[in-house]
């Protein structure tokens, strides 16, 4: 999966042709989560409230 951003140890990945709803994947310290573009977590957990807040912004 292509990496589109990396900041503070958080990796953001996204495919352009994945299924709806529009979303991206985030990884941090072994945790993985799928986020809707509006910031809601669709699936998973980053295991860090701070990392989750940073991704949502």
Secondary structure, 3 states (H helix, E strand, C coil): CCEEEEECCEEEECCCCCCCCCEEEEEECCEEEEEECCCCEEEEECCCHHHHHHHHC
